[in-house]
Amino acid sequence: MIKVLIVDDDKLVRKGLISAMPWNRFDMEVVGEASNGEKALEFLAANAVDLLLTDLAMPVMSGIELLKIVRKQYPHMHTVVLTFHQNFEYIQEVLRLGAIDYIAKVQLEKEIFDEVLGRIHKRILEEQKQVPPAQATFYDEEVQAGWISAQLDVTEKDLSLVKEQWSGHEWIYQDQVFASYRQDLKHLLLPPTKLMGLLYALIDKWNLLFNRVHKVDIQLPDAFGNWREVDEWFAQTRELIRKAMEKPSFSQEVVACIIKAVHIAQEDLGEQTTASHIAKRVNMSRSYFSQCFKEIVGISFSEHLRHNRMEKAKELLHYTNQTIALIAEQVGYMDEKYFSRTFREQTGQLPSEYRQKATMGREMSDN
């Protein structure tokens, strides 16, 4: 039986996970809960735990601090991060600290509880079976000798480079760039479970970027048997994106510029972004950019930006206790009243009403 400790400063989240997740189905048992990192360490000192499921943003001691200590004091413990952040900066940090998976709270719905626990259970079993010599066979013989030293030398700088490379669009059309990026990733020699975690983070980013423009839904298999299968998956994913991006009326360069614009708008959600500003950054005239954006994406840039801001605001209202004024600022509105009015126009509710109903829904799900 896999013994589980749940750490989250929100009692409703802890109780909801304990009662709603099908733990027994995957040979798991929740043996404890804690409201912050310090209390979690106290529990770990006195109890046996195989799997630590922790939030990142907590008072007293954050999840990141907890993971750093657990990695040193309990190196064989499996860790999974529970967070409302889908920011790659957070994700790459927890992967560097040894987490085998991360779960976005916004994706936690009863329909996917089996999928989430099944994925975690499978990775735990894979790690338990693996020893360095066996893991090395995941990659080809020429890199096996450097397996152990290389996997220990992976740094935040390495993962940042991966983020920077695969977040762009150059690899989609440029064969040489695509081959180079795959080689760079391969040479990190990440253990298979860590590699899977990184790929999950990347497809979240890609789906956020490509799905809204081209309705692409990129999927990841449960596991890869070797690097050759990873390489084939990259090629298939690239082809999927390229076919979806085919727009007879526009050149590849124009489509790539619109993709870049979508990415910039998402990354700069809290900035005072305008179509003119984005058009300049992708080297297009304001009028031509607006025309291309609407034809390729299906809605105007201002509508797209407003939709993204409202979705981010919903997430923050649902999963944080931040003030409405602060949330408004984080999604690009300096005027709280204007934000509230826009939110009501888009959702039919004021931000305070949305938060109240969302909180009531969380409480009801715990019963």
Secondary structure, DSSP 8 states (H G I E B T S, - for coil): -EEEEEE-S-HHHHHHHHHHS-GGGGTEEEEEEESSHHHHHHHHHHS--SEEEEESS-SSS-HHHHHHHHHHH-TT-EEEEEES---HHHHHHHHHTT-SEEEEGGG--GGGHHHHHHHHHHHHHHHHH--HHHHHTTS-HHHHTTHHHHHHS--HHHHHHHHHHHHSSHHHH-HHHHHHHHHHHHTT---HHHHHHHHHHHHHHHIIIIIHHH-------S--SSHHHHHHHHHHHHHHHHHHH--TTS-HHHHHHHHHHHHHHHHTTTS---HHHHHHHTT--HHHHHHHHHHHHSS-HHHHHHHHHHHHHHHHHHH----HHHHHHHTT-S-HHHHHHHHHHHHSS-HHHHHHHHHHHHHHHT-
